[in-house]
Amino acid sequence: MVNTSNETEYPINAVSKLTGVSCHALRVWERRYGFPVPHRSASGHRRYGVDQVQMLRRLSELSRSGRPIGELIAGLRSGGLAIDGGPAEAPGGARPSEFMDRMMTGDVNGAIASYERLESALDAEDLIARVIAPALTETGERWFRHKCSDYQERCVSVFLRRKLGGLIDEARRRNTSPGRTTLLGTVQGDRHEGGVMAAHLLLERAGWRVINLGVDLPVSEYARAVEALRPDALALSFVLSRNINKRFHELSQIRTVPVFVGGRSVLNYQGLARRCGLIPVPGPASEAVGLMAHEFDAWAERHRRP
């Protein structure tokens, strides 16, 4: 079905980043379960509407809790499972979408009040999963598709990065006896800081001491930092898939510590990461941090000296 309306639509790779569902899984679900059914562009490429993205995001959340995806989709199609596109309302009546809508329209005071209601109702992990990460991702996608201006994107992203910075400082103060140290950042060409900051916060809360090297750093500099600072691990966020094959092969030369790769793009490149000797930690930041701790223990056991 070709869409002829003016509705905002996303290609499959953007939907994967927005929902946490791999491109392969989206195609399999469409073929096996008849959902989602995307529109087709004039050139035949899949295009997904906003409502579909919201439903897929919620399905992804429910499936990660252990419910079979086939059962969830069957319930959705029969009407037995109501999915409203995700957690529409936090305790206290605050809606996560309200913050971004108000900030985009210039209602800064209203946006701040909305965010503060969410902040008071949610713990740090839920605040990231239900407000900060979706808002940063959606704002970035709107900007990329020319659905918002540069200043609107900055209004949202700068505000959220400032909030994340305060949460990181608090978590670091409380993390008085960190058990492990990790370097953290993004590789050359990837300037997306929000995911790095979210991971920094959750890692500090999980007992890691984080040395945050920021964004857009060549792999050669990470190799030098590993040699000089001797961390227990290196963790990198990949939002962009551009040059990911080259970057993964560069990272394969770092062998003295486990190299964890997370972020939205890694979801579709887990096999490549493993072939390069890297450890993929896909999924939302909270799940990636938990998986990182498990995989670190397994790596340490494999590399324990006799």
N, C-alpha and C positions, 0 to 999 in steps of 0.2 A: 504494500500500500504506500503510495507516494503522498507525502504531506504537502498541501498547498496553502496552509494557513501561515500566520505570522508567529505561531507559538515558538517559544524558545526550545531548541532541541540540541541534544548533545551526541557526538559520535561515540562509538563503543569504548574507545580508550579513555575518554573523559568520564564516561559512566563508571568504568572500572575504578578510576581514582576516587570518584565521589561516593561510591557505595562499598568499596572493599571486596567486590566480586570480580574475579579474573575475567578477562575477555573470553577465554576458553569456556569457563563456567556459564557465562551469559549465553553463548552459542549452544551449549549442551542443554541448558534449561529450556531455551526456545524450541529446540528440536524434540526433546524428550517430554516436556511437560506443557508445551504450548504457551509458555510465559517466560519472559515478556515478548510481546509481538511488536517489534519496532516499525516505525515508518521507514520508507526508503527514499533516499535522495534521488535526484534525477540521474545520477551516475550509479545508483544501485546500492549505495552504502547505507548501513543501518543508522537510524537516527531515533533517539529516545526522548520523549517529552518529560517535562518536570515532574508530573504525577508518577510516571514510571520510575524515575530516579528515586523519588521519595519512597515508593513501595519497595523497590529493590534494596534500598538502604535498611529499611525496617526488616525485610526478609533476611538480610545478611545478619543483622543483630540477633534475630530469633534463632537462626540456624547455628550461630556460634554458641548458643546456650545448650546445644545438643539435640534440637528437634530436627528430624529429617526434612530436607528441603522439599522432597516430593510431597510429603504430608502437608507442609505449610502452603505450598502452591495449590494443592487440591482444596485445602480449606479456604484459601483466598478465592478460588474460582467458583466454589459452591456457595459462597456467602457465609460459610461457617466461621471464617476467620476475618475479623475486621482489622484492617491495617490502615492507619490514617497518615502514613508517611513518616512515622517515627514518633518519639515522645513529644507530643504537641504542647504539653503543658508540664511545667515543673511544680513541685509543691509550692503552695502560696499563690498559684494562678499566673505565674510568669511563663511566657512563651518564648522559647529560644529564638524563633524567627523574628520576634518583635524588635529585639535589639538591633539586628542588622537592618531591618526595614527602616527603623527610625534614624539610624546613623546615615544610611544612604540618602535619605530625604533631607538631611541637615538638622534634624531634631536631636541635637547633641545631648541636651539635658534629659530628654525623654529616653534616649538610648542608654545613657549612664544609669538612670533610675531602673530601667529594665534589666540591665546587666547586674546591678547590685542586688535586685530581687533574686535573680538566678544564682548569684554568688552566695547569698545567704541560705539558699535552699539546697544547694548541691555541694558534695564534697569535691575535692580537686580532680579526682579521676572522672566523675560524672560531668563536671564543668568542662573538662577538655573534650570528652567524648560527645557530649550533647550540645555544647555551645561553641567552644573555641575552635575545635578542629573543623566542624561542618561550616562555620562562618568563614574561616580562612579559605577553605577549599572552594566553597560556593562563590565567594568574592573573587578569588583568583580566576575561576572559570568565567564568571561574568565579564571580568576585565579582558580576558583573552579573546572572548567572542564579541567584544565591543558592546556589551550590554550595560556597562557602567563606565564612567570616566576615570581618569587617573586619580583625581582628587577624591572620588568616592571610595575607590579601592584603598587609598591611603588612610582615609578616615577610619575605616574598619580595621585594617591590618596594624596600623601604628598603635591604635588604642589597645588592641588585644595583645600585641607584643609587650606593651608597657605593663599590662596586667600580669602576663606570664613572668616578666622580669621580677615583679614583686613577690609572686608565689615561689619563684626559684630561690630568691634571697632568704625567704622564710624557711623553706625546706632545707637549705644548706646550713642554716644556723641550727636547726634541729638535728641534723645528721652529724652528731658529735663523734661517732665511732664508725666511720665508713669501713666496710670490709674489703672493698675492691675499688680500683680506679680504672676509669675508661676515658679515652679520648673521644670526642664527639664533634661532628660537623658535617659538611657536604663537600663534594668534590668540585673541581673546576667546572664552571659553567652553570652550576646549580646555586641560585641565590635565594632559595626559599628558606627563610629562617624560622617560620612558625613551627614546623614539625620538629626541628632541632630543639627549640625551646621547650616544647611539650615533652619531648623525650628527656631533656635535661631535668625538668621538674620531677617526672615520674621515677627516673633513675635515682635522684637524690632521696626521694621518699622511700625507695626500695633499698637504701643502704649503700649505694654506689657513690664514690666521689667522682665528680665529672670535671674534666678539663675541656671546656668548650672552646674549640678553635674556630667557631663561626662557619661562614659559608664561603663557597667559591675558592677552595684551596686545592692546589695540585696534589696529586697522589704522592709525588716525590717529597712534598713537605710533611705529609702524614708519616711517611717512612722515616724521615729524619726525626720527627717528634717521638715516634715509637722507640727509636734507638736512644735518644737523649733522655726522655722522661720515664721510660720503662713502665708504662701502664700495664694493667692486667688484660686490657682488651682495647679494641678500636671499634667504634660504632659510627656508621655513616648513614645519612638519610638521602634517599633518591626520590625526588619528586618528578624530575624530568628523566625521560628514557633516552634522550639524545646522547650518543657516544657511550651508552651504558656498557656495550660489549668491550670497548677499548678500556674503559675505567675498571671494569671487573678484571680484565687480564693484567692491568697494571697493579691492582690490589693483590693479585695472586702471588706477587713477589714478596709480600709481607708475611712471613711465616713464623715469627717468634711469638706472636700473640694471636688469639682468635679475632677474625675480622667479621663483624656483624653488619649486615646490610638490611635496612628497613626503609619505610616510606612507601608512598603510593605506587611508584613504578615497579618496585621489587615484586609486587604481587604477580606480575606477568613474566618475571625473569628468574624465578626460583631455581629452575633447572640449570640455567647458565651460571648462576651464582655458585651452586654446588660443584659444578664441573670446574670452576675456577678456585675451588678450595675455600670459598667464603661460606658464611652461615646466614641464610636468609631468615629474617624474623618479620614475616608479613603480618598485616592486620593493624587494627587500631593501636595507638601508642601503649595503652595499658596492657594489651595482650602481648605486644612485641617485647616489652620490658620483662614480663614474666617468662616468656619463652627464652629471652636472652640469658636469664639466670640459670635456667635448666640446661641450655646448650653450653653455657660456660662450664658448668660442672662436668658435663660429658666430655668436652674438649680437654679440660684439665686432667681427667682420668686417662684419656688416650695418650696424653703427652707426659704423663708422670714418669720421671726417671726411675729405672729399677734400682 
